[in-house]
Amino acid sequence: MHSGRLRFRIMAVCVVVSCLLPGLIVAAQAQPLSAKEIDVLQEQARRGDAEAAARIDQAARAGQPQAEFAAGLLARSGTPQHPADPQKSLQWIRQAAGQGLDQAQFELGVMAMHGDGVPRDYFASMKWFRKAAAQKYAPAQTGVGWLYDRGLGVRPDPAKALDWYQQAIFQGDDNARLLAGDIYAKGRGVAQNGERALYLYRAAADDGSRAAWTRIGLLYARGIGVPADPAQALRWFHQAAAQGDLRAVNNIGCMTAEGMGVPQDYHAAALWFQQAAAGGYQPAQVNLALILQLGLGQKKNQGQAVHWLQMAAAKGNPRALVLLGNDYLQGRGVERDPQTAGDLFFKAAGEGDARGGYLLATLLESEAWDSSSRKQALQWYQLAAAGGNIDAMQRLALAWRKGQLGLKADPQQAQQWDQRSQQQIAHEPPLFPLE
């Protein structure tokens, strides 16, 4: 009798559990994933774990912002099971940002700043950076500072930039330390303060920032905040280069080519430039092109020089645009094409490159590029001269002396431009400038 009742109760319990179990499982699955869990799942999904990708997708569809952001990043990069889908990526990131996720808001700001997947829009970039910065997200605070620093979408304001960098520095952001240090090192909008720059760089270096090591090397190379010491500069550059910093690799090449702290050796310099150029570092691509073009330490190779210039010019590097324009103008390594040369000079000048402005002016003056724009030659000469181009200063001096370019002869103005050009010679950069 008792055993029968016991069996009945056990059976009843089993029925109840079997009915409740699916609901319990669903409830467990509906529990939000922690940020740490999402990070782990995201890495597993990148390596091809379909179950991990499915869990992130499920959490994203349930409206979890961190999962939406992770789904957006996975859609951007793609996984072994699913190819990259930029539109889906943008959709997920926007959903996460709309729910207030600071990381997603910052990401949208970066995308707008670079025109990555969305139209380039510095106003939108500032909007999203500010939203994330309001939540005290340090990278976004640095982003706001960067826009003020570079005058992107706003009037340049180094003081405001420093204020934003300082907020991020307070939270330990090394990028903010580096960018604030750059302002002090260059005296951009503030009094130059090499000691302050060195302090900020060293703080970032103590956190293992290889970019900070490179910047410390630059201070020693240029004697900013410390006595000039090429050997010490090279030690810092080599330390950063050993960790893969391409800027440091390029700078070792520059010092080797210029004979700073080491015997001048163009062949060895070319090897350093080659290493950084292969990694996509644009200044190194330009430097390697110069080595090949001029035949320094090796035979000239105009075809290879043009190849490297084209790679850097495609990314908008002003110096590459100017040198490549010269190649088209002279028919060196490419078929002569003054029209293309003018287009390249115009792009470089638009980026503020004084040499590009000068060469554009020479084409305008000679009517080799656009006969309807000859009257603009004077304007470009003036802009190039204001940017420190010696050739432009000398051309203006001649124009004032002889009454050319629509100017009325004025010996006093001619003398002033002659003096400026002579003063500028002392500031002329080397062939292989440090970056």
C-alpha positions as CSV (number, residue, x, y, z in Angstrom):
1,M,0.0,0.0,0.0
2,H,2.7,2.4,1.1
3,S,5.0,1.5,-1.8
4,G,2.1,2.1,-4.3
5,R,1.6,5.6,-2.9
6,L,5.3,6.3,-3.0
7,R,5.5,5.2,-6.7
8,F,2.5,7.5,-7.5
9,R,4.2,10.5,-5.8
10,I,7.5,9.9,-7.6
11,M,5.6,9.7,-10.9
12,A,3.7,12.9,-10.2
13,V,7.0,14.7,-9.4
14,C,8.5,13.5,-12.6
15,V,5.6,14.8,-14.6
16,V,5.8,18.2,-13.0
17,V,9.6,18.4,-13.6
18,S,9.2,17.3,-17.2
19,C,6.6,20.0,-17.7
20,L,8.7,22.7,-16.1
21,L,12.1,21.8,-17.4
22,P,11.7,23.3,-20.9
23,G,10.6,26.6,-19.3
24,L,13.5,26.5,-16.9
25,I,15.9,25.9,-19.7
26,V,14.5,28.8,-21.8
27,A,14.6,31.0,-18.7
28,A,18.3,30.1,-18.2
29,Q,19.1,30.8,-21.8
30,A,17.3,34.2,-21.6
31,Q,19.7,35.3,-18.8
32,P,21.8,38.2,-20.1
33,L,25.4,37.3,-20.9
34,S,28.1,39.1,-19.0
35,A,30.6,41.4,-20.8
36,K,33.3,38.8,-20.1
37,E,31.2,36.0,-21.5
38,I,30.5,38.0,-24.6
39,D,34.2,38.7,-25.1
40,V,35.0,35.0,-24.8
41,L,32.2,34.0,-27.1
42,Q,33.2,36.6,-29.6
43,E,36.8,35.3,-29.8
44,Q,35.5,31.7,-30.1
45,A,33.2,32.8,-33.0
46,R,36.1,34.4,-34.8
47,R,37.9,31.1,-34.7
48,G,34.9,29.3,-36.2
49,D,32.8,28.2,-33.2
50,A,29.3,28.3,-34.7
51,E,27.6,27.7,-31.3
52,A,29.4,30.7,-29.8
53,A,28.2,32.9,-32.8
54,A,24.7,31.6,-32.3
55,R,24.7,32.5,-28.6
56,I,25.8,36.1,-29.4
57,D,23.2,36.4,-32.1
58,Q,20.5,35.1,-29.7
59,A,21.5,37.6,-27.1
60,A,21.6,40.4,-29.7
61,R,18.1,39.6,-30.9
62,A,17.0,39.7,-27.3
63,G,18.1,43.3,-27.2
64,Q,21.3,43.0,-25.1
65,P,23.4,46.1,-26.2
66,Q,26.8,44.5,-25.5
67,A,25.8,41.5,-27.6
68,E,24.5,43.7,-30.4
69,F,27.8,45.4,-30.5
70,A,29.7,42.1,-30.6
71,A,27.4,40.9,-33.4
72,G,28.2,44.1,-35.3
73,L,31.9,43.5,-35.0
74,L,31.6,39.9,-36.1
75,A,29.5,40.9,-39.1
76,R,32.2,43.4,-40.0
77,S,35.1,41.0,-39.9
78,G,33.2,37.9,-40.9
79,T,33.6,34.4,-39.5
80,P,34.4,31.1,-41.1
81,Q,30.7,30.4,-41.4
82,H,29.6,33.8,-42.5
83,P,31.3,36.3,-44.8
84,A,31.6,40.0,-43.8
85,D,28.4,41.9,-44.0
86,P,29.1,45.7,-43.6
87,Q,25.4,46.6,-43.7
88,K,24.4,44.1,-41.0
89,S,27.4,45.3,-39.0
90,L,26.4,48.9,-39.1
91,Q,22.8,47.9,-38.2
92,W,23.9,46.1,-35.0
93,I,26.3,48.8,-34.0
94,R,23.7,51.5,-34.4
95,Q,21.2,49.5,-32.3
96,A,23.7,49.1,-29.5
97,A,24.6,52.8,-29.7
98,G,20.9,53.7,-29.7
99,Q,20.6,51.9,-26.4
100,G,23.4,54.0,-24.9
101,L,26.3,51.6,-25.2
102,D,29.4,53.8,-24.9
103,Q,31.7,51.4,-26.9
104,A,29.2,51.4,-29.8
105,Q,28.8,55.2,-29.7
106,F,32.5,55.6,-29.9
107,E,32.8,53.1,-32.7
108,L,30.2,55.1,-34.8
109,G,32.3,58.2,-34.1
110,V,35.4,56.5,-35.4
111,M,33.6,55.2,-38.5
112,A,32.3,58.7,-39.3
113,M,35.7,60.3,-38.7
114,H,37.4,57.9,-41.2
115,G,34.5,57.4,-43.6
116,D,34.6,53.7,-42.8
117,G,31.3,52.1,-43.8
118,V,29.5,55.5,-43.6
119,P,30.1,58.9,-45.3
120,R,32.9,60.8,-43.7
121,D,31.2,63.3,-41.4
122,Y,33.2,65.1,-38.6
123,F,30.0,66.6,-37.2
124,A,28.5,63.1,-36.7
125,S,31.8,61.9,-35.3
126,M,31.8,64.7,-32.7
127,K,28.2,63.9,-31.8
128,W,28.9,60.2,-31.1
129,F,32.2,60.9,-29.3
130,R,30.4,63.4,-27.1
131,K,27.6,60.9,-26.3
132,A,30.2,58.3,-25.2
133,A,32.4,60.9,-23.4
134,A,29.4,62.0,-21.4
135,Q,29.5,58.4,-19.9
136,K,33.2,59.0,-19.1
137,Y,34.4,56.6,-21.8
138,A,38.0,57.5,-22.0
139,P,38.7,56.7,-25.7
140,A,35.7,58.9,-26.6
141,Q,37.1,61.8,-24.5
142,T,40.3,61.4,-26.4
143,G,38.3,61.4,-29.6
144,V,36.7,64.7,-28.8
145,G,40.1,66.1,-28.0
146,W,41.5,64.8,-31.3
147,L,38.8,66.6,-33.3
148,Y,39.6,69.9,-31.5
149,D,43.3,69.2,-31.8
150,R,43.2,68.8,-35.6
151,G,40.3,71.2,-36.3
152,L,38.1,68.5,-37.9
153,G,34.5,69.8,-38.0
154,V,35.4,72.5,-35.5
155,R,37.8,75.3,-35.3
156,P,41.2,74.1,-34.1
157,D,41.5,74.7,-30.4
158,P,44.6,73.1,-28.7
159,A,43.4,74.4,-25.3
160,K,40.1,72.5,-25.6
161,A,41.9,69.5,-26.9
162,L,44.2,69.4,-23.9
163,D,41.1,69.7,-21.5
164,W,39.6,66.6,-23.1
165,Y,42.9,64.8,-23.2
166,Q,43.3,65.5,-19.5
167,Q,39.9,64.0,-18.7
168,A,41.0,60.8,-20.5
169,I,44.5,60.8,-18.9
170,F,42.8,61.0,-15.5
171,Q,41.3,57.6,-16.4
172,G,44.6,56.2,-17.6
173,D,44.2,56.6,-21.3
174,D,47.7,56.3,-22.9
175,N,46.6,57.6,-26.3
176,A,45.5,60.8,-24.6
177,R,48.9,61.0,-22.9
178,L,50.7,60.7,-26.3
179,L,48.5,63.3,-28.0
180,A,48.8,65.8,-25.2
181,G,52.5,65.2,-25.2
182,D,52.6,65.9,-29.0
183,I,50.9,69.3,-28.4
184,Y,53.6,70.3,-25.8
185,A,56.4,68.9,-27.8
186,K,55.5,70.9,-30.9
187,G,54.2,74.0,-29.1
188,R,51.0,73.8,-31.1
189,G,48.7,76.5,-29.7
190,V,50.6,76.5,-26.4
191,A,54.1,77.3,-25.3
192,Q,56.5,74.5,-26.2
193,N,57.2,72.4,-23.1
194,G,59.5,69.5,-23.8
195,E,59.8,68.5,-20.2
196,R,56.0,68.1,-19.9
197,A,56.0,66.1,-23.2
198,L,58.7,63.8,-21.8
199,Y,56.7,63.3,-18.6
200,L,53.6,62.3,-20.5
201,Y,55.5,60.1,-22.9
202,R,57.3,58.3,-20.1
203,A,54.0,57.7,-18.3
204,A,52.7,56.0,-21.4
205,A,56.0,54.2,-21.9
206,D,55.8,52.8,-18.3
207,D,52.5,51.1,-19.5
208,G,54.4,49.5,-22.3
209,S,53.3,51.9,-25.1
210,R,55.7,51.3,-28.0
211,A,54.4,54.5,-29.6
212,A,55.6,56.4,-26.5
213,W,59.1,54.9,-26.9
214,T,59.2,56.2,-30.4
215,R,58.2,59.7,-29.3
216,I,60.8,59.7,-26.5
217,G,63.3,58.9,-29.2
218,L,62.2,61.9,-31.2
219,L,62.7,64.2,-28.3
220,Y,66.3,63.0,-27.9
221,A,66.8,63.2,-31.7
222,R,65.6,66.8,-31.8
223,G,66.8,68.0,-28.4
224,I,63.3,68.9,-27.1
225,G,63.1,68.8,-23.3
226,V,66.4,66.9,-23.2
227,P,69.9,67.5,-24.7
228,A,70.1,66.3,-28.2
229,D,71.5,62.7,-28.2
230,P,71.3,60.7,-31.4
231,A,72.6,57.6,-29.8
232,Q,70.0,57.7,-27.1
233,A,67.3,58.4,-29.8
234,L,68.4,55.3,-31.7
235,R,68.2,53.2,-28.5
236,W,64.6,54.2,-28.0
237,F,63.8,53.7,-31.7
238,H,65.3,50.2,-31.7
239,Q,63.3,49.3,-28.5
240,A,60.1,50.3,-30.2
241,A,61.0,48.8,-33.6
242,A,61.7,45.4,-31.8
243,Q,58.0,45.5,-30.8
244,G,56.9,46.2,-34.4
245,D,56.4,50.0,-34.3
246,L,56.8,50.9,-38.0
247,R,57.3,54.6,-37.3
248,A,60.4,53.7,-35.2
249,V,61.6,51.4,-38.0
250,N,61.3,54.2,-40.5
251,N,63.1,56.6,-38.2
252,I,66.0,54.3,-37.8
253,G,66.2,54.3,-41.6
254,C,66.1,58.1,-41.7
255,M,68.9,58.4,-39.1
256,T,71.0,55.8,-41.0
257,A,70.4,57.7,-44.3
258,E,71.3,61.0,-42.8
259,G,74.2,59.7,-40.7
260,M,72.7,60.7,-37.4
261,G,74.4,58.8,-34.5
262,V,75.6,56.2,-37.0
263,P,77.8,56.2,-40.2
264,Q,75.8,57.2,-43.2
265,D,74.7,54.0,-45.0
266,Y,72.0,54.2,-47.7
267,H,72.0,50.5,-48.3
268,A,71.3,49.8,-44.7
269,A,68.7,52.6,-44.6
270,A,66.9,51.1,-47.6
271,L,66.5,47.8,-45.7
272,W,64.9,49.6,-42.8
273,F,62.6,51.6,-45.2
274,Q,61.7,48.3,-47.0
275,Q,60.6,46.7,-43.7
276,A,58.4,49.6,-42.7
277,A,57.1,50.1,-46.3
278,A,56.1,46.5,-46.5
279,G,54.0,47.0,-43.4
280,G,52.1,49.9,-45.1
281,Y,53.8,52.8,-43.4
282,Q,53.5,55.6,-45.9
283,P,56.5,57.8,-45.0
284,A,58.7,54.7,-45.4
285,Q,57.2,54.0,-48.8
286,V,58.1,57.5,-49.9
287,N,61.6,57.2,-48.4
288,L,62.2,53.9,-50.2
289,A,61.0,55.5,-53.4
290,L,63.5,58.3,-53.1
291,I,66.3,55.7,-52.5
292,L,65.3,53.9,-55.6
293,Q,64.7,57.0,-57.7
294,L,68.0,58.6,-56.8
295,G,70.0,55.4,-56.8
296,L,71.4,55.9,-53.3
297,G,73.4,52.9,-52.3
298,Q,72.1,50.9,-55.2
299,K,71.1,51.1,-58.9
300,K,68.3,53.4,-59.8
301,N,64.9,51.7,-60.3
302,Q,62.3,54.2,-61.5
303,G,59.7,51.6,-62.0
304,Q,59.9,50.4,-58.4
305,A,60.1,54.0,-57.1
306,V,56.8,54.7,-58.9
307,H,55.3,51.6,-57.4
308,W,55.9,52.7,-53.9
309,L,54.8,56.3,-54.6
310,Q,51.6,55.0,-56.0
311,M,50.9,53.0,-52.9
312,A,51.5,56.0,-50.6
313,A,49.7,58.4,-52.9
314,A,46.6,56.1,-53.0
315,K,46.3,56.8,-49.3
316,G,46.6,60.5,-49.8
317,N,50.2,61.0,-48.6
318,P,51.0,64.6,-49.7
319,R,54.7,64.0,-50.2
320,A,54.0,61.0,-52.3
321,L,51.5,63.0,-54.4
322,V,54.1,65.6,-55.1
323,L,56.8,63.2,-56.0
324,L,54.5,61.1,-58.2
325,G,53.3,64.3,-59.8
326,N,56.9,65.2,-60.6
327,D,57.3,61.7,-62.2
328,Y,54.3,62.3,-64.5
329,L,55.5,65.8,-65.3
330,Q,59.0,64.6,-66.3
331,G,57.9,61.2,-67.7
332,R,60.1,59.4,-65.2
333,G,59.0,55.8,-64.8
334,V,55.6,56.6,-66.3
335,E,54.4,58.2,-69.5
336,R,54.6,62.0,-69.4
337,D,51.2,63.5,-68.5
338,P,51.1,67.1,-67.3
339,Q,47.4,66.8,-66.7
340,T,47.8,64.0,-64.2
341,A,50.7,65.8,-62.7
342,G,48.6,68.9,-62.1
343,D,45.8,66.8,-60.5
344,L,48.3,65.2,-58.1
345,F,49.8,68.6,-57.2
346,F,46.3,70.0,-56.6
347,K,45.5,67.1,-54.2
348,A,48.8,67.6,-52.3
349,A,48.2,71.4,-52.1
350,G,44.7,70.8,-50.9
351,E,46.3,68.8,-48.0
352,G,48.4,71.9,-47.1
353,D,51.6,70.7,-48.8
354,A,53.6,73.8,-49.7
355,R,55.7,72.1,-52.4
356,G,52.6,70.8,-54.0
357,G,51.2,74.3,-54.1
358,Y,54.4,75.7,-55.6
359,L,54.5,73.1,-58.4
360,L,50.8,73.6,-59.1
361,A,51.5,77.3,-59.4
362,T,54.2,76.7,-62.0
363,L,51.9,74.6,-64.1
364,L,49.1,77.2,-63.9
365,E,51.6,79.9,-64.8
366,S,52.8,78.0,-67.9
367,E,49.2,77.0,-68.8
368,A,50.4,73.4,-69.0
369,W,47.6,72.2,-66.8
370,D,44.5,74.5,-67.2
371,S,44.7,77.7,-69.3
372,S,41.6,79.1,-67.6
373,S,43.2,79.0,-64.2
374,R,46.4,80.9,-65.0
375,K,45.3,83.8,-62.9
376,Q,45.3,81.5,-59.9
377,A,49.1,81.0,-60.1
378,L,49.8,84.0,-58.0
379,Q,47.5,82.8,-55.3
380,W,49.1,79.4,-55.1
381,Y,52.6,80.9,-55.0
382,Q,51.5,83.1,-52.1
383,L,50.0,80.1,-50.3
384,A,53.1,78.0,-50.9
385,A,55.4,80.8,-49.7
386,A,53.2,81.2,-46.5
387,G,53.7,77.5,-46.0
388,G,57.5,77.9,-46.1
389,N,58.4,76.9,-49.6
390,I,61.6,78.6,-50.6
391,D,61.1,78.3,-54.4
392,A,57.7,80.0,-54.0
393,M,59.3,82.8,-52.0
394,Q,62.0,83.3,-54.6
395,R,59.5,83.3,-57.4
396,L,57.5,86.0,-55.7
397,A,60.7,88.0,-55.1
398,L,61.3,87.9,-58.9
399,A,57.7,88.8,-59.7
400,W,57.8,91.8,-57.5
401,R,61.2,92.8,-58.9
402,K,60.1,92.6,-62.5
403,G,56.4,93.3,-62.3
404,Q,55.2,89.8,-63.2
405,L,52.2,87.7,-62.3
406,G,50.0,90.8,-62.5
407,L,52.0,92.6,-59.8
408,K,53.3,96.1,-60.0
409,A,57.1,96.2,-59.7
410,D,58.1,96.9,-56.1
411,P,61.8,96.6,-55.2
412,Q,61.1,96.7,-51.4
413,Q,58.6,93.8,-51.6
414,A,61.2,91.9,-53.7
415,Q,63.8,92.4,-51.1
416,Q,61.5,91.3,-48.3
417,W,60.8,88.0,-50.1
418,D,64.5,87.5,-50.8
419,Q,65.2,87.9,-47.1
420,R,62.5,85.5,-46.2
421,S,63.8,82.8,-48.5
422,Q,67.3,83.2,-47.1
423,Q,66.0,82.8,-43.6
424,Q,63.9,79.8,-44.5
425,I,67.0,77.9,-45.9
426,A,68.1,77.3,-42.3
427,H,64.8,75.5,-41.6
428,E,64.8,73.4,-44.8
429,P,64.0,69.8,-43.8
430,P,66.5,67.0,-44.6
431,L,65.8,64.6,-47.5
432,F,64.8,61.9,-45.0
433,P,63.0,63.7,-42.2
434,L,62.1,62.0,-38.9
435,E,58.4,61.3,-38.4
